Amino acid sequence: MSAPPRLGDFRRIVVKIGSSLLVDRKSGLRSQWLGALARDVAALASGGAEVLIVSSGAIALGRGLLGLGTRALALEESQAAAAVGQIELGHAYKEALGANGLTAAQILLTLGDTEERRRYLNARSTIKTLLRLKAVPVINENDTVATSEIRYGDNDRLAARVASMISADCLVLLSDVDGLYSAPPGIEGAALIPRVEKITRDIEAMAGSAGSELSRGGMMTKIEAGKIACAAGAHMAIASGKVMNPLNRLGDGGVATWFIPAANPAGARKAWIAGTLEPRGTVTIDAGAARALGRGSSLLPAGVVSIEGSFRRGDAIIVRDGEGHEIGRGLSAYDVDDAARIAGRKSGEIEQILGYAGRSELIHRDDLVLRRD
């Protein structure tokens, strides 16, 4: 059997933390555990990795501060608990990461932020900017405004959506279990599954649905997260967080279940652009731009000869050369009207023409797939 992946080999890592790891129902926040986790994050960052944290815990913290106990909460009580707990949670991460020389940033997401294209692009851009500035984004579902009809219901799938959104190459789900077992761990003969190459019906059958007292997620949601992450080209690990320095332990070959994707994030994204998205328009480019694309450059407005179709920022569009041949597909950085206004113009003129400082590329090379005939 192949050796497990090494955490230190990944360049962009999303770490999901369950409520039961962060919050004790009697004593509240587990500050020492969080401090140890922050040291793990700092160690990964010093090795060159970008780390994002998707953290549960706001409702669990808030219900304790409001004296709501462990009973089932009405929706408005959960939202109130989240409003109180989110402040406490954000402060805790600021202190823990700050003690290790890291800057914490808080992002609250709703379902619409990853499902609606424009909001998805804005969230993706914000997160990537924070990573470029060496901050550690701490992300949670915005439970203060989510409703029972529009919500993830667990942060396992939210973490997977985030990993897909920002093209992470690794997702780590820290929980109160140390991986996927062939049967419930308490049953005789139950064995840890160390490696999953493909999520089959047999794998799904091994997953249970019960979560811990403070957590909404069970093993089934982790399997669903694995589907999302692997489809986006990210490795995923389910590992126990019930130890100090859990990321360091995982990096040293600790017990875990690793889900292995069929492609890397860049390859999965390119395949998605080339074969899944329906093109909404076409741009025709000159010979110089076509040569530049062949060398790996982005498509700049200056090389665009004409634009057709009806597309919005983030939509897929076809790129054609002067003879009408399709040479690639990509995601537009502009709505069609703005794209038409800057076509044939230099990138330095964009702000003057549009009245705002947009991207210098019409299609960034990371969002472009060329045909290989």
N, C-alpha and C positions, 0 to 999 in steps of 0.2 A: 504493500500500500504506500502511496506517495506520502512524503512528509507533510505535516500541516503547514499552511502559509505562515510567514513570519510577519508579525504586526509592524515591525520596524521597516519592512520593505514597501509599505504603502505610503503614498504621498498625500492623500486626502482622506481623512477618516472621520466618519460620523459615529458618535458614541451615544447610545440611548440608555437612559438610566430610569429604572422603575421607581415608583413611589415607595415601595416597601424597603428599598435600599437606602433611601434618603431620610425617611421619616419613621420614627418609632412612635407607636400610638400613645405611649405614656410619656416619654421624655422629649418628643419633638424631633427637631433636626439632628441628624447624626453628624455633627460637625467634624469629628475626628476622621470619619470615613471620607467625608467630602474633601478634607484637607489632603488625605492620602491620594485620592483620585486626582486632585489638582496637581500634585507632584508628578503623577504618571503623565498627565497631559503636557506638563512642562518638559518632561523628558522626551516625549515624542516630538514636541515643537523644536527642541534643541537639536534633534536629529534631522530636521528639515521637513517634518510633516505638518500639514494644516489639519487642525482638529476642530470639529464642531460638536456641540453637545445638544442632544434633544432630551430634555428633562421633564419627567413627570414630577409631581410633588406639591404643586400649588394648592390644590384642593385639600390634600392630606394635611398640609401645614395650616391652611386657613381654618379648617374645621376644628383643629385643636385650639387655635387662638380664639375662635369664636365660641368654644365650648359646645360644639355640636356632636361630640362623641363619635362613635363608629356606626351609628344607625344609617340606614338608607336616607339619602337626602333628596328633597324635591329639587327640581331644576333650578329654581331661583336661589335656593340655599347653596347649591353647588357653585353657582355663579358668584354669589356673595363670598363664599369661602375662597374661590379662585382669586377674587379681587384683593382680598386680604393676604392670602398666601403668596401671590405673585411678587408682591413687594418684599416679603421676607425671603423668598427664594432668590430673587435677583440680588439682594444684598449679600446673601450667603455666598453666591458664586463670585460676586465682585471681590469679597474679602479673601476667599480661598484661592482664586486665580491670581489676584493681586499680590498675595504673599509669595507667589512664585514668579513674579515679574511679568505676568500676563494681563492683558486688558480684556475684560469681559464686556460683551455686547448682548443686549436682550432683544429677541425678536419673537413676537407673538403671531402665529399664523392661524388662519381658518381654512376650511375646505376650499373655499373659492380662490384662495391665494395660490393653490397648486392646480386647480382645475380650469380657471378662467385665464386665457392665454396672456392678456396684457398684465394682469396681476402676477401671474407666474413669472413673466420676464422681469418685472420690477423687483420681485422678491429675490430672484436669482442674481440679478445685478447687484442688489444691496449686499447679499451674502458674499459674493465674490469680491466686492470692494472691501468688505471687512477683512476677509482673508488676506487680500493683498496688503492691507495695512497692519497685518500681524495681530489682529484682534481674534478672540475666541467667541464666535456666536453661540449663545445659549438660547435654544429655541424650544417653545412650548406651544401647544394648541391654545388658542385664545378662548379659554373656557368661560370668560366673563360675558362673551357675546354669542358663543355657539349655542345651538338649540339641539334638542333631541332628534330633530329631523335632519339637520345638516351639521354633522360632526364626524370625526374619525372614530371616536369611541375608545381609542387606545393610541398610545404614542409609538407602538411598534411600526404600524403602517405609516404614521406621520414621518418617522425617522427614515423609512425606506423611500418615501416620496421626496424627502429632502436630499437623500443620497443620490437619487435619480436626477433631481433638479440641478444639482451643482456638479454632476459627473464625478462623484466620489468613487474611489476604487475599493473602499472597504467600509462596511457597516458592522458595528459591534453592538449587540443587544445584551446589556448587562441586566441580569434578572436574579430571582431567587432560585433558579435552576441552573445546572451547569451544562445543559445541552439537551438534545433530543434523544429520548430513550426508545427502545423497541417496544416497551410496555411501561405503564406507570412505575416509577422508580422503586416504589415499595413492594412490588410484586417480584417473587423469586424468578430469577432468570432474566430480568430486565437488563438490557445492555445499552451503554451509550453508543450512539451512532456518531463516529468521529468525523465523517466526511459524506456529504451528499452531492453527487454530481448532477442529479436531476430530480426535481420534485415530482414524484409519481403518486399515484393513488395509494400505494403502500406506505409511502412516507407520510402522506396526509392522514392516513388511518392511525398512525402512531401518535398523532397530536391530540392532546386533551383540550378542553375548553375552559377549565376552571382557573380563575386567577386568585391571587392572594387577597387578603382582607382589604388592603388599601389600594390594590391595583385592579384595573379593569381588564388588563390583557392576560390571555392564557397562551398555551403553546400554539393553538390554531392561528392566532393573530401573528405569531412569529413566523409560521410557515407562509402565511400570506405576505408578510414583509419580505421573506426570502424570494418569493416569486417576483416581486417588484424590483428588488435590488439586483437579482441575477439578470433579469431582463435588461437592466440598465448597464450591465457589465461590471457590477460591484461584487466582490466577495462579501459574505456575511458570516459572522460568528455569533453563536449563542453561547454565552459564558456566564458563570456565576459571579455576582457582585457581592456575595456574602463574605468576602475576604477583604483585608486591607490591600491597597494597591492592586486592584483587579486587572488593570491594563498591563501593568508590569508583569503580573503573573501570567496573563495570556501571552504576552510577548516572549516569555521564557518557556513556552510550550505547555502552558497549563491546559487542563481538561476543558474541552469545548467541542461544539459541533460546527464544522465549517461547511458552508454552502458555496459551491464553486460555479462561477458563471461560464457560459460558453464563449464569451468574448470580453474584451476589456471595455472600459467606459467609452473611449473614443470610437472604437469599432461599433459598439452597440448604438451609439448616437448617430454615427454616419449611416448605419443600416436603417435606422428609424427615419432619418431625413430622406434617404434615397428611395425607400420602398414602402413606407407606411403613410406618410403625409400626402394629402391630395394637393397638388400645386394650385395656387390661386392666381397666378399671373406669370408673365414672361418678361425678361429683360434681354435685349440684344446688345452685345458689346463689340468694341472694335478689336482689331488684330493685336494691338499692343496689350490690351487688357487680357486677351485670351492667352498670350504668351506669359504674362505675369502670373495668371492663375496656374498655369502649368508648372511654374517654378515654386508654387506653394504660397503665393501672396493672397491677400484678401481682395475682394472686388471693391474698388473705389468708384465713387460717382463719376469721376472724370472719364472713365472708360466706357460709360453707358451711352449707347446711341439712341435707343428707344425703349419704351415701357408699355406693356399691355396688361389688361386684366383688372381685377378688383381685389386688392389684398391689403391686409393690415400688418402692422409690425408683428414679427414672429411667425407670419405665414410662410409656407414653402412656395418658392417661385423657381421657374425654369430659367436657366442661363443658356442663351444661344449665341453662336458666333455670327459674323456678317453674312454667311451663306445660309443661315437658318438652321444649322445643325445644333442639336442639343449637346452641350459640352458639360453640363452639370446642373445640380439643384442645390438650393440653399435656403436659409431663413433670412427674410428681409429685416433689416434694422429700422425700416421706415414704413409708414402707410403709403399707399400708392400715390396720393396727391403730393406728399412731401418728396417722395422719391422722384417723381416727374419734375419737380421744381429744381432739384439739385443735379439731375442727370446732365452729364457733360461738364460739370463744374468742379473746380478744385475743392478738396476737403476743407481747406482754410476759409472758404467762402460760405460754408454751411450756416454758421451762426447768423451771418448778415442776411442771408436769403430767407431762412426759416424763422428767425427771431429767437432761436434757442440753440444751445450748443449740443447738437446731436452727435452720434458716433461718426467717426471719420470714414468708416466703411459702410457700403450699402449691404454687403454680405461679408461677415467676418470669416476668415479661413477655417475657424473651428466649427462654423455652421454651414460649411460648403462641402459638397461631395462631387467630385469630377467623374465623368464617365471614362472608363478604361477600355476602349474598343481595341 
